[in-house]
C-alpha cells in the first residue's frame, strides 16, 4: 500500500492544496467549540454595521441586555419573553442570536416577522449587513451561498428560515431547534382562522433536544396582546433592579404617576422648560437621582423576579434562588417592563417632553401620540379610556371642526 507521504509526493502541488482545503472544510463542522453564553460570544464575534447602526465595529452589550441574551442561549430555559420599548437594543440582540445559532451552536432556526414585507425589510436591513461582516458566519458559509434567498439560508450544520406570519403555511413543514417571533403583538390573533403564532412556532420545535422559543415585542392593546398572555404564563417575571445610591435598596426604574411619590418627577408642565428638571424618585427613601447617577449604577444592576424567587447575576453568569444559592433557572422566563428610561440612547428629559406633548394632544381629542408613548416608550399595554361626551360639545365640534350638518351621518361613521 502506498503511504500518504508517497501519495503526496506524486500529486501536483495544486491538487494537494485543493485536497487538504476540501478536507479542512469537510471536517470543520465536527470540531466542537467550547460552549459560550450569547453575551460572551457576541462580544468576541458580533459587530455593528453602519447600515443599521449609528457606528460600526465591535459590540458591547448593555448590562440589562445581558440577562435576556444569556437566557436565549441557556438550554435549561425553553421560552424567553421580552416585553420592551423602543431604543433598548433588542433587535441587535436577536440578530446576534441568529448569528450565534448559525456559527456557534449550529442549530436550525426560524425567525418570524408580522408580514412578508416586514420579513424582507428585516433581512435586508439587519441580517444581511450584520452577517456580511461577521467572520464567524463566513467560517460556516456553504459553497453556493449565492443561491441563498431572503426566505432561506444554508450554513454548515444548520439552516435559517425567515418567514412572515400572515399565512398558516409559514408555520408548517419545517423542523427547527429555535423559533424566534419578533414583534408578535403586530401579528394576527389567529392566522387564517387556524392557529395562533405562538402555537404555530412552538409546534416546529417538537423533537428538538433543546427546544427554544424567543418572543419579543413592543406591547400593543390590552386584551389583544400575545405578549401579555405569555408574560402571565411565565414561571418568573423578571424586572431590572438598580440599587438606590442613597438608601442602597434595589428597585426597578419606575414611571410612577401624578398620585405616586416615586418614579419620574419634574417641575411644571411646559414641554419646553419642565423636561430639564426631571429626576427619578426612589420608592423606598424618596430621594431622587438624575440620569447621570443612574448610568453610574446601571452596570451593577440585576434581573430579579418580581416575587423575589430568582435573580440572574450577569457577571458570574449564574441563577440564584431567594436564599442567594445557585439554582436551575425557570423553564419559562419573561423579561418585563424594559422601558426606554433604561437605555443610554434616550435622555430622560426627552421622555418627559414626549409625554407632555402627547398629553396636550390627548386633551385636544387626539390619543394617538399618547398610545405611542405608552406602548413604545413605557413598554405598557394601551387601554382606551372611554368618556361620555356632553352632547352640546359634540354638536359644536361636529359643526366647528368637521363641518357636518345636523341629522347627517358622515361616511366614516357608516
Beta strands, then each sheet from edge to edge (+ up, - down):
strand 1: 47-48
strand 2: 57-58
strand 3: 79-84
strand 4: 109-113
strand 5: 152-155
strand 6: 158-164
strand 7: 178-182
strand 8: 212-217
strand 9: 236-243
strand 10: 250-252
strand 11: 263-265
strand 12: 279-281
strand 13: 288-289
strand 14: 302-305
strand 15: 310-313
strand 16: 318-321
strand 17: 332-338
sheet 1: 1+ 2-
sheet 2: 5+ 6- 4- 7- 8- 3- 17- 9- 10+
sheet 3: 5+ 6- 4- 7- 8- 3- 17- 9- 14+ 15- 16+
sheet 4: 11+ 12- 13+
end
